[in-house]
């Protein structure tokens, strides 16, 4: 073969390859996914799947956006500004009560992750131990509706403890400086960020029968109907990614978060602990042995009953399984 012929064939091969790549890229279905917050360990499955090319393998072009809270993400999903939200599902149920046309189609952290962060060397191990203590929370926190129910589990009420509502950005600093005895927050987020300043432990609401399902995926009912195939592929990738992470690839997930957000000052150790603390929250008794992402009607009934007991939800919302769910 002459050099000229080789050059022409090589150029043709490269052209075909580039056209194929362009066609494949053009065929990919775009999904915008809004997370709940700034980068945290739980976001590892999203970023790792994108880095590995697993979304692309399923014909998805995924744009992953950081959020400013579950409530804001839900509003953006409901208004059609993003396709999918990864949020606390208990917050979604409250939003649905307010008329937002939302539905969850996968649940990953199926045991509630809300709790009270207290110093690790303290004697506070149960609700009743909080008598006379100063606790901090913030008004828009998913914790807020459950304060009275939680205190009642230990024979306490608002007069038994000192609860201060503070700005979200200052809550950790107040607790970390010792100006409060406890912080009402999401445990896999709160405990790790305190490790260097005030090593802490947690008292979980879920251990007292207060059910509030945590992180999963939500979309509008319209998106579920019109883009069911794409959402099913999204769930498939995330289920596979979580199985991969929990099989000994946690550090890869942490690295993927850091690579995806190079301009954010992130601590790999904190991200790793945040990720790890979610492991034991992936299952409830009702989901034991079921696939990652699968949601239990029993758990949702318990969650809705909890929300009704607090008065946050008054209507008779019912759980119905989406065909997109795992």
C-alpha positions as CSV (number, residue, x, y, z in Angstrom):
1,X,0.0,0.0,0.0
2,X,1.4,3.4,-0.9
3,X,1.9,6.1,1.6
4,X,-0.7,8.2,-0.1
5,X,-3.2,5.4,0.0
6,X,-2.5,4.7,3.7
7,X,-2.9,8.4,4.4
8,X,-6.3,8.5,2.6
9,X,-7.5,5.3,4.4
10,X,-6.4,6.6,7.8
11,X,-8.1,9.9,7.1
12,X,-11.3,8.1,6.0
13,X,-11.2,5.9,9.2
14,X,-10.8,8.9,11.4
15,X,-13.7,10.7,9.6
16,X,-16.0,7.7,10.0
17,X,-15.0,7.4,13.7
18,X,-15.7,11.1,14.3
19,X,-19.0,11.0,12.5
20,X,-20.0,8.0,14.6
21,X,-19.0,9.8,17.7
22,X,-21.0,12.8,16.7
23,X,-24.0,10.7,15.9
24,X,-23.8,8.9,19.2
25,X,-23.4,12.2,21.0
26,X,-26.3,13.7,19.1
27,X,-28.5,10.7,19.9
28,X,-27.8,10.9,23.7
29,X,-30.8,12.1,25.6
30,X,-30.1,15.1,27.9
31,X,-31.2,15.0,31.5
32,X,-30.5,17.8,34.0
33,X,-30.2,16.6,37.5
34,X,-30.2,19.0,40.4
35,X,-28.7,17.8,43.7
36,X,-29.9,18.9,47.1
37,X,-26.8,20.8,48.3
38,X,-23.2,21.7,47.9
39,X,-20.9,18.7,47.3
40,X,-21.2,16.0,50.0
41,X,-20.2,12.4,50.2
42,X,-23.6,11.0,49.1
43,X,-23.2,12.7,45.7
44,X,-20.5,10.2,44.8
45,X,-22.7,7.9,42.8
46,X,-23.8,10.7,40.4
47,X,-20.3,12.0,39.8
48,X,-18.7,8.5,39.6
49,X,-21.2,7.3,37.0
50,X,-20.5,10.4,34.9
51,X,-16.8,10.0,35.2
52,X,-16.9,6.3,34.3
53,X,-19.0,7.0,31.2
54,X,-21.9,4.9,32.5
55,X,-24.5,7.5,31.7
56,X,-23.2,7.8,28.2
57,X,-23.2,4.1,27.8
58,X,-27.0,4.2,28.4
59,X,-27.5,7.0,25.9
60,X,-27.8,9.7,28.5
61,X,-26.1,13.2,28.5
62,X,-26.4,14.1,32.2
63,X,-25.8,17.6,33.6
64,X,-25.3,17.4,37.3
65,X,-26.0,20.6,39.2
66,X,-25.3,21.4,42.9
67,X,-28.2,22.7,44.9
68,X,-29.1,25.0,47.7
69,X,-31.4,22.7,49.6
70,X,-34.0,20.1,48.9
71,X,-36.9,22.6,48.9
72,X,-35.3,24.8,46.3
73,X,-34.5,21.7,44.1
74,X,-38.1,20.5,44.3
75,X,-39.3,23.9,43.2
76,X,-37.0,23.9,40.2
77,X,-38.1,20.4,39.3
78,X,-41.8,21.3,39.7
79,X,-41.4,24.4,37.5
80,X,-39.7,22.4,34.7
81,X,-36.3,24.1,35.1
82,X,-34.6,20.8,35.7
83,X,-35.7,17.3,34.9
84,X,-34.8,15.3,38.0
85,X,-34.0,16.2,41.6
86,X,-32.0,14.2,44.1
87,X,-33.5,15.2,47.4
88,X,-34.8,14.1,50.8
89,X,-38.0,12.3,49.8
90,X,-39.8,13.2,53.0
91,X,-39.5,16.9,51.9
92,X,-41.0,15.8,48.6
93,X,-44.1,14.5,50.3
94,X,-44.6,17.8,52.1
95,X,-44.1,19.6,48.7
96,X,-46.7,17.3,47.1
97,X,-49.1,18.2,49.9
98,X,-48.7,21.8,48.9
99,X,-49.8,21.0,45.3
100,X,-46.5,20.4,43.5
101,X,-47.0,17.5,40.9
102,X,-44.0,15.5,42.1
103,X,-43.3,11.8,42.5
104,X,-40.3,9.8,43.7
105,X,-39.1,7.0,41.4
106,X,-36.1,5.7,43.3
107,X,-35.1,5.7,47.0
108,X,-31.5,5.1,48.1
109,X,-31.2,6.3,51.7
110,X,-34.4,4.6,52.8
111,X,-33.9,4.9,56.6
112,X,-34.3,8.4,58.0
113,X,-31.0,10.3,58.5
114,X,-32.2,13.2,60.6
115,X,-30.9,13.3,64.2
116,X,-29.3,15.3,67.0
117,X,-25.5,15.7,66.8
118,X,-24.0,15.8,70.3
119,X,-20.4,15.7,71.6
120,X,-18.9,12.2,71.4
121,X,-17.7,12.4,75.0
122,X,-21.0,13.6,76.4
123,X,-23.6,11.6,78.4
124,X,-26.4,12.4,75.9
125,X,-27.3,9.1,74.3
126,X,-31.1,9.3,74.2
127,X,-33.9,11.9,73.9
128,X,-34.4,12.2,77.7
129,X,-30.8,13.1,78.2
130,X,-31.4,16.4,76.3
131,X,-33.3,17.9,79.2
132,X,-31.9,21.4,80.0
133,X,-29.6,21.4,76.9
134,X,-29.3,24.1,74.3
135,X,-30.0,22.9,70.7
136,X,-29.7,24.7,67.4
137,X,-31.7,24.3,64.3
138,X,-32.9,26.5,61.4
139,X,-36.5,27.4,60.4
140,X,-36.5,25.8,57.0
141,X,-34.8,22.6,58.2
142,X,-36.6,19.3,57.4
143,X,-36.1,18.8,61.2
144,X,-38.5,21.6,62.2
145,X,-41.9,19.7,61.9
146,X,-40.6,16.9,64.1
147,X,-39.1,18.7,67.1
148,X,-42.2,18.4,69.3
149,X,-42.8,14.7,68.4
150,X,-39.1,13.9,69.0
151,X,-39.0,15.6,72.4
152,X,-42.2,13.8,73.5
153,X,-40.4,10.5,72.9
154,X,-38.2,11.4,75.9
155,X,-40.9,12.9,78.0
156,X,-39.8,16.4,77.1
157,X,-41.3,19.5,75.5
158,X,-40.2,23.0,74.4
159,X,-40.0,24.1,78.0
160,X,-37.5,21.3,78.8
161,X,-34.9,22.3,76.3
162,X,-33.6,25.5,74.9
163,X,-34.0,25.4,71.1
164,X,-32.6,28.3,69.0
165,X,-33.5,28.8,65.4
166,X,-30.3,30.2,63.7
167,X,-29.2,30.9,60.1
168,X,-28.3,27.7,58.3
169,X,-24.8,28.9,57.5
170,X,-24.0,29.6,61.2
171,X,-25.5,26.5,62.8
172,X,-22.3,24.3,62.6
173,X,-20.1,27.2,63.7
174,X,-22.3,27.8,66.8
175,X,-22.3,24.1,67.8
176,X,-18.6,23.7,66.9
177,X,-17.6,26.6,69.2
178,X,-19.4,25.0,72.1
179,X,-22.2,27.6,72.2
180,X,-24.8,24.8,71.9
181,X,-25.0,21.3,73.3
182,X,-26.5,19.8,70.2
183,X,-27.3,20.4,66.5
184,X,-30.4,19.2,64.7
185,X,-29.3,18.2,61.3
186,X,-28.7,15.4,58.7
187,X,-26.4,13.0,60.5
188,X,-24.2,11.8,57.6
189,X,-23.5,15.5,56.9
190,X,-23.2,16.9,60.4
191,X,-21.1,14.3,62.2
192,X,-18.1,14.3,59.7
193,X,-17.8,18.1,59.4
194,X,-17.5,18.3,63.2
195,X,-14.7,15.7,63.4
196,X,-11.8,18.1,63.6
197,X,-13.4,20.8,65.8
198,X,-15.8,18.9,68.1
199,X,-15.9,15.1,67.6
200,X,-19.6,14.0,67.8
201,X,-22.1,11.2,67.8
202,X,-25.8,11.1,66.9
203,X,-29.2,10.4,68.3
204,X,-31.4,9.3,65.3
205,X,-35.1,10.2,64.9
206,X,-35.6,6.9,63.0
207,X,-34.7,5.0,66.2
208,X,-37.7,6.5,67.9
209,X,-40.2,5.6,65.2
210,X,-40.2,8.9,63.5
211,X,-40.1,8.0,59.8
212,X,-38.7,10.4,57.2
213,X,-37.3,8.8,54.1
214,X,-34.1,10.5,52.9
215,X,-32.3,10.7,49.5
216,X,-33.8,9.5,46.3
217,X,-34.8,10.7,42.8
218,X,-37.9,12.8,42.0
219,X,-39.5,14.2,38.9
220,X,-42.8,15.7,37.9
221,X,-45.6,13.3,36.9
222,X,-45.5,14.8,33.4
223,X,-41.7,14.0,33.1
224,X,-42.4,10.4,34.4
225,X,-45.0,9.9,31.8
226,X,-43.1,11.4,28.8
227,X,-39.6,10.4,29.6
228,X,-40.1,7.1,31.4
229,X,-37.4,5.3,29.3
230,X,-34.7,7.8,30.1
231,X,-35.5,7.8,33.8
232,X,-35.4,4.0,33.8
233,X,-31.9,4.2,32.3
234,X,-30.9,6.7,34.9
235,X,-32.1,4.5,37.7
236,X,-30.3,1.5,36.2
237,X,-27.0,3.4,36.2
238,X,-27.4,4.6,39.7
239,X,-28.3,1.2,41.1
240,X,-25.3,-0.3,39.4
241,X,-23.1,2.6,40.6
242,X,-24.1,2.2,44.2
243,X,-23.5,-1.5,44.1
244,X,-20.0,-0.8,42.7
245,X,-19.3,1.8,45.4
246,X,-20.4,-0.5,48.3
247,X,-18.3,-3.3,46.9
248,X,-15.1,-1.6,48.0
249,X,-14.8,1.4,45.7
250,X,-15.8,4.2,48.1
251,X,-12.5,6.1,47.5
252,X,-13.3,6.2,43.8
253,X,-16.6,7.9,44.5
254,X,-14.9,10.5,46.7
255,X,-12.2,11.1,44.0
256,X,-15.0,11.6,41.5
257,X,-16.7,14.3,43.6
258,X,-13.4,16.2,44.0
259,X,-12.6,15.9,40.3
260,X,-16.1,17.1,39.3
261,X,-15.8,20.2,41.6
262,X,-12.2,21.3,41.4
263,X,-12.9,24.9,42.4
264,X,-14.6,23.9,45.7
265,X,-12.4,23.3,48.7
266,X,-13.3,19.7,49.7
267,X,-11.8,17.5,52.3
268,X,-11.5,13.9,51.1
269,X,-11.6,12.5,54.6
270,X,-14.9,14.3,55.4
271,X,-16.4,13.2,52.1
272,X,-15.4,9.6,52.8
273,X,-17.0,9.6,56.2
274,X,-20.2,11.3,54.9
275,X,-20.4,8.6,52.3
276,X,-19.7,5.8,54.7
277,X,-22.3,7.0,57.3
278,X,-25.0,6.4,54.6
279,X,-24.2,2.7,54.3
280,X,-26.3,1.6,57.2
281,X,-29.2,3.9,56.1
282,X,-29.7,2.2,52.8
283,X,-32.0,-0.4,54.2
284,X,-35.0,-0.6,56.4
285,X,-36.6,-3.9,57.6
286,X,-39.1,-3.6,54.8
287,X,-36.5,-3.2,52.1
288,X,-34.0,-5.8,53.4
289,X,-33.0,-8.1,50.5
290,X,-34.6,-5.8,47.9
291,X,-32.7,-4.1,45.1
292,X,-31.0,-0.7,45.8
293,X,-33.4,2.0,44.9
294,X,-36.6,-0.1,45.5
295,X,-39.2,1.7,47.7
296,X,-41.5,0.0,50.2
297,X,-45.1,0.9,50.5
298,X,-44.9,-0.1,54.1
299,X,-42.1,2.5,54.7
300,X,-44.0,5.2,52.8
301,X,-47.2,4.5,54.8
302,X,-45.2,4.9,58.0
303,X,-43.6,8.1,56.7
304,X,-47.0,9.6,55.7
305,X,-48.5,8.6,59.1
306,X,-45.6,10.4,60.8
307,X,-46.1,13.5,58.7
308,X,-49.8,13.5,59.4
309,X,-49.1,13.1,63.2
310,X,-47.1,16.3,63.0
311,X,-49.8,18.2,61.1
312,X,-47.5,18.9,58.2
313,X,-49.5,16.6,55.9
314,X,-53.3,16.6,56.3
315,X,-54.6,15.0,53.1
316,X,-54.8,11.3,52.5
317,X,-51.7,11.1,50.3
318,X,-51.2,7.5,49.2
319,X,-48.1,5.7,47.9
320,X,-48.4,4.1,44.5
321,X,-45.5,2.4,42.8
322,X,-44.1,4.0,39.7
323,X,-43.2,1.6,36.9
324,X,-39.9,3.4,36.7
325,X,-39.0,2.4,40.2
326,X,-36.5,-0.4,40.7
